[in-house]
Amino acid sequence: MTPLVTAAVLLAALTHAGWNAIAHRITDKLVGFTLIAGGGMVIGLALVPFAPLPAARAWPYLLASVLVHTAYYALLMRSFRLGDFGQAYPLARGSAPLVVTVLAAVFAHEVPDGWAAAGVALSCAGLTGVALWGLRGRRPDWPAIGAALATGATIAAYTVVDGIGVRASGSSLGYIAWLMAVQGVVLPVYAVHRWRGRTAAVLRPFAALGLLGAALSVLAYGLVLWAQTRAELAPVAALRESSVLVAAAIGAVFFKERFGAPRLVAAGILVVGIGLMLHTG
């Protein structure tokens, strides 16, 4: 985790929280995610002529990622319908790094050393604390929690699949371009089939906001894929999920959701965890 890789992942965390906030802000989740996915497809197609074609051995991973990302979008839409942004987003993102650590050890043969393992564990504890503070003083909404945790499982899956795939591709730009171009087709096709002749009218009021979300989404994931070619998957995943702090702040400021002192403590734990992951011994 060089300073350049760290800066790229932190920028990815900021932009990722931004596009998720935009998706949550658009009341009709299918409209929001259709614009974000469709905009990502357009950006991907625009990049394709300028990027190398991913190597043949990367395509099974890329196509598998398309399937996992489709499930991720469906579960994330459900999470945002059922729960607060400041709870659903951190719970989904905070549950992923531990699973990534296990999957990376099994499939990518990346076993973290003591410092990195402690950092990932502390970061996950802090991330989860940020999320669970939203449950204080009320009965847990188990469907919303279940959807958020299921979303976290898909995040872990595509993180490892894409981490291996982008390394095999020979070009992080080519991989992100084709990934966005292919996966961006699914939701727009479904939306057009559902809305039929009303598609343009349904999308028009939110087009500018949704396309901004698409640009942030492509930038966020492109930076992460680049970082995964230069660092191990688990620390990158945990550092990227520092976006939950941004999400919690957005939830408090723009969506009038509670933050509170316990979330500040959880944020401090997260910072300590990041420091351990970046420890060079």
C-alpha positions as CSV (number, residue, x, y, z in Angstrom):
1,M,0.0,0.0,0.0
2,T,2.2,2.8,-1.3
3,P,1.1,6.4,-0.7
4,L,-0.1,6.7,-4.3
5,V,-2.3,3.5,-4.0
6,T,-3.6,4.7,-0.6
7,A,-4.6,8.1,-2.1
8,A,-6.3,6.4,-5.0
9,V,-8.3,4.1,-2.8
10,L,-9.3,7.0,-0.5
11,L,-10.5,9.0,-3.5
12,A,-12.4,5.9,-4.6
13,A,-14.0,5.8,-1.1
14,L,-15.2,9.4,-1.4
15,T,-16.6,9.1,-4.9
16,H,-18.2,5.8,-4.1
17,A,-20.1,7.3,-1.1
18,G,-21.1,10.1,-3.4
19,W,-22.7,8.0,-6.1
20,N,-24.5,5.8,-3.5
21,A,-25.9,9.0,-1.9
22,I,-27.2,10.0,-5.3
23,A,-28.8,6.6,-5.9
24,H,-30.5,6.9,-2.5
25,R,-31.6,10.5,-3.2
26,I,-33.6,9.4,-6.3
27,T,-36.9,8.2,-4.8
28,D,-37.6,5.6,-7.5
29,K,-34.6,3.2,-7.1
30,L,-35.1,1.6,-10.5
31,V,-34.8,5.0,-12.1
32,G,-31.7,5.9,-10.2
33,F,-29.9,2.6,-10.8
34,T,-30.9,2.5,-14.5
35,L,-29.4,5.9,-15.0
36,I,-26.2,5.0,-13.1
37,A,-25.8,1.6,-14.9
38,G,-26.8,3.0,-18.3
39,G,-24.5,6.0,-17.9
40,G,-21.7,3.6,-16.9
41,M,-22.3,1.6,-20.0
42,V,-22.0,4.8,-22.2
43,I,-18.7,5.7,-20.4
44,G,-17.4,2.2,-20.8
45,L,-18.2,2.1,-24.5
46,A,-16.6,5.5,-25.0
47,L,-13.4,4.2,-23.3
48,V,-13.3,0.9,-25.3
49,P,-11.6,2.3,-28.4
50,F,-8.8,3.8,-26.3
51,A,-8.1,0.8,-24.1
52,P,-6.4,-2.5,-24.8
53,L,-8.7,-5.5,-25.1
54,P,-8.5,-7.6,-21.8
55,A,-6.5,-10.8,-22.2
56,A,-8.6,-14.0,-23.0
57,R,-7.9,-15.4,-19.5
58,A,-9.6,-12.4,-17.9
59,W,-13.0,-12.8,-19.6
60,P,-14.4,-15.6,-17.4
61,Y,-13.8,-13.3,-14.4
62,L,-15.3,-10.3,-16.2
63,L,-18.5,-12.2,-17.2
64,A,-18.8,-13.7,-13.7
65,S,-18.5,-10.2,-12.3
66,V,-21.3,-9.0,-14.5
67,L,-23.6,-11.6,-12.9
68,V,-22.5,-10.7,-9.4
69,H,-22.8,-7.0,-10.0
70,T,-26.4,-7.6,-11.3
71,A,-27.3,-9.3,-8.0
72,Y,-25.5,-6.5,-6.1
73,Y,-27.6,-3.8,-7.8
74,A,-30.8,-5.7,-7.0
75,L,-29.9,-6.1,-3.4
76,L,-28.6,-2.6,-3.0
77,M,-31.8,-1.2,-4.4
78,R,-33.7,-3.3,-1.9
79,S,-31.5,-2.1,1.0
80,F,-32.1,1.5,0.1
81,R,-35.8,1.0,-0.1
82,L,-36.0,-0.7,3.3
83,G,-33.4,1.1,5.4
84,D,-31.8,4.5,6.2
85,F,-28.8,5.4,4.0
86,G,-26.6,5.9,7.0
87,Q,-27.3,2.3,8.2
88,A,-27.8,0.3,5.0
89,Y,-24.7,1.6,3.3
90,P,-22.2,1.1,6.2
91,L,-23.6,-2.3,7.1
92,A,-23.3,-3.6,3.5
93,R,-19.8,-2.1,3.0
94,G,-18.6,-2.9,6.5
95,S,-19.4,-6.6,6.3
96,A,-17.5,-7.1,3.1
97,P,-13.7,-6.7,4.0
98,L,-13.6,-9.7,6.4
99,V,-15.2,-11.9,3.7
100,V,-12.8,-10.5,1.1
101,T,-9.9,-11.4,3.5
102,V,-11.0,-15.1,3.6
103,L,-11.8,-15.3,-0.1
104,A,-8.5,-13.7,-1.1
105,A,-6.6,-16.2,1.0
106,V,-8.4,-19.1,-0.6
107,F,-8.5,-18.0,-4.2
108,A,-5.7,-15.5,-4.6
109,H,-3.3,-17.0,-2.1
110,E,-3.0,-13.7,-0.2
111,V,-2.7,-14.4,3.5
112,P,-2.3,-11.1,5.4
113,D,0.4,-10.7,8.0
114,G,-0.3,-9.9,11.6
115,W,-0.5,-6.2,11.1
116,A,-2.7,-6.3,8.1
117,A,-5.0,-8.9,9.7
118,A,-5.4,-6.8,12.8
119,G,-6.0,-3.8,10.7
120,V,-8.7,-5.5,8.7
121,A,-10.4,-6.8,11.8
122,L,-10.3,-3.4,13.6
123,S,-11.5,-1.6,10.4
124,C,-14.5,-4.0,10.2
125,A,-15.3,-3.5,13.8
126,G,-15.3,0.3,13.3
127,L,-17.3,0.0,10.1
128,T,-19.9,-2.2,11.8
129,G,-20.1,0.2,14.7
130,V,-20.9,3.1,12.4
131,A,-23.7,1.0,10.9
132,L,-25.2,-0.5,14.1
133,W,-25.5,2.9,15.8
134,G,-28.4,3.5,13.5
135,L,-30.3,0.7,15.4
136,R,-30.1,2.5,18.8
137,G,-33.4,3.1,20.4
138,R,-35.6,1.2,18.0
139,R,-36.5,-2.4,17.0
140,P,-34.1,-3.8,14.4
141,D,-35.5,-3.9,10.9
142,W,-34.4,-7.4,10.0
143,P,-35.4,-7.3,6.3
144,A,-33.3,-4.2,5.9
145,I,-30.4,-5.7,7.8
146,G,-30.7,-8.9,5.8
147,A,-30.7,-7.1,2.5
148,A,-27.7,-5.0,3.6
149,L,-25.7,-8.1,4.7
150,A,-26.6,-9.9,1.4
151,T,-25.4,-6.9,-0.4
152,G,-22.1,-7.1,1.5
153,A,-21.7,-10.7,0.4
154,T,-22.0,-9.7,-3.3
155,I,-19.5,-6.9,-2.7
156,A,-17.0,-9.4,-1.3
157,A,-17.6,-11.7,-4.2
158,Y,-17.1,-9.2,-7.0
159,T,-14.1,-7.6,-5.2
160,V,-12.2,-10.9,-5.3
161,V,-13.5,-11.9,-8.8
162,D,-12.5,-8.5,-10.3
163,G,-9.2,-8.4,-8.3
164,I,-8.1,-11.7,-10.0
165,G,-9.6,-10.7,-13.3
166,V,-8.0,-7.3,-13.6
167,R,-4.6,-8.8,-12.8
168,A,-5.1,-11.3,-15.6
169,S,-6.4,-8.7,-18.1
170,G,-3.1,-6.9,-18.7
171,S,-4.9,-3.5,-18.6
172,S,-7.0,-2.1,-15.7
173,L,-8.4,0.5,-18.1
174,G,-9.5,-2.1,-20.6
175,Y,-11.0,-4.3,-17.8
176,I,-13.1,-1.4,-16.3
177,A,-14.2,-0.2,-19.8
178,W,-15.5,-3.6,-20.9
179,L,-16.9,-4.4,-17.4
180,M,-19.0,-1.2,-17.4
181,A,-20.0,-1.6,-21.1
182,V,-21.3,-5.2,-20.5
183,Q,-22.8,-5.0,-17.1
184,G,-24.5,-1.6,-17.8
185,V,-26.8,-3.3,-20.4
186,V,-28.8,-5.4,-17.9
187,L,-30.7,-2.8,-15.9
188,P,-31.6,-0.5,-18.8
189,V,-33.0,-3.4,-20.8
190,Y,-35.1,-4.5,-17.8
191,A,-36.3,-0.9,-17.3
192,V,-37.2,-0.4,-20.9
193,H,-39.2,-3.6,-20.9
194,R,-41.0,-2.5,-17.8
195,W,-41.7,1.1,-18.8
196,R,-42.1,0.5,-22.5
197,G,-43.1,3.8,-24.2
198,R,-42.7,5.8,-21.0
199,T,-39.0,5.2,-20.5
200,A,-37.8,8.7,-21.6
201,A,-40.5,10.5,-19.6
202,V,-39.7,8.5,-16.4
203,L,-35.9,9.0,-16.7
204,R,-35.8,12.7,-17.8
205,P,-36.4,14.4,-14.4
206,F,-33.4,12.7,-12.8
207,A,-31.2,12.3,-15.9
208,A,-28.5,14.9,-14.9
209,L,-28.3,13.6,-11.3
210,G,-28.2,10.0,-12.4
211,L,-25.5,10.6,-15.0
212,L,-23.4,12.4,-12.4
213,G,-23.7,9.2,-10.3
214,A,-22.6,7.1,-13.2
215,A,-19.4,9.2,-13.7
216,L,-18.6,8.9,-10.0
217,S,-19.3,5.1,-10.1
218,V,-17.0,4.5,-13.0
219,L,-14.2,6.7,-11.4
220,A,-14.6,5.0,-8.0
221,Y,-14.4,1.4,-9.3
222,G,-11.7,2.2,-11.9
223,L,-9.5,3.5,-9.1
224,V,-10.1,0.4,-7.0
225,L,-9.3,-2.0,-9.9
226,W,-6.1,-0.1,-10.6
227,A,-5.2,-0.3,-6.9
228,Q,-5.9,-4.1,-6.9
229,T,-3.1,-4.6,-9.5
230,R,-0.6,-3.0,-7.1
231,A,-1.7,-4.2,-3.6
232,E,-3.3,-7.1,-1.9
233,L,-7.1,-7.4,-2.1
234,A,-8.0,-7.4,1.6
235,P,-6.3,-4.1,2.6
236,V,-7.6,-2.4,-0.5
237,A,-11.1,-3.6,0.3
238,A,-10.9,-2.4,3.9
239,L,-9.4,0.9,3.1
240,R,-12.1,1.5,0.4
241,E,-14.8,0.9,2.9
242,S,-13.7,4.0,4.8
243,S,-16.4,5.5,2.5
244,V,-18.8,4.6,5.3
245,L,-17.6,7.6,7.2
246,V,-18.5,9.8,4.3
247,A,-21.8,8.0,3.9
248,A,-22.7,8.5,7.6
249,A,-21.9,12.2,7.4
250,I,-24.0,12.5,4.2
251,G,-26.8,10.7,5.9
252,A,-26.6,13.1,8.9
253,V,-26.4,16.3,6.9
254,F,-28.6,15.6,3.9
255,F,-31.0,12.9,5.0
256,K,-31.3,14.1,8.7
257,E,-30.2,10.7,10.1
258,R,-28.5,10.4,13.5
259,F,-24.7,10.3,13.8
260,G,-23.8,10.6,17.5
261,A,-20.8,10.1,19.7
262,P,-20.6,6.3,19.4
263,R,-20.2,6.6,15.7
264,L,-17.3,9.0,16.3
265,V,-15.7,6.3,18.5
266,A,-16.3,3.7,15.8
267,A,-14.8,6.0,13.3
268,G,-11.7,6.3,15.5
269,I,-11.4,2.5,15.6
270,L,-11.6,2.5,11.8
271,V,-8.7,5.0,11.6
272,V,-6.6,2.8,13.9
273,G,-7.4,-0.2,11.7
274,I,-6.3,1.7,8.6
275,G,-3.1,2.7,10.3
276,L,-2.3,-0.9,11.1
277,M,-3.0,-2.0,7.5
278,L,-0.6,0.6,6.3
279,H,2.1,-0.4,8.8
280,T,5.3,-1.4,7.0
281,G,7.1,-2.9,10.0
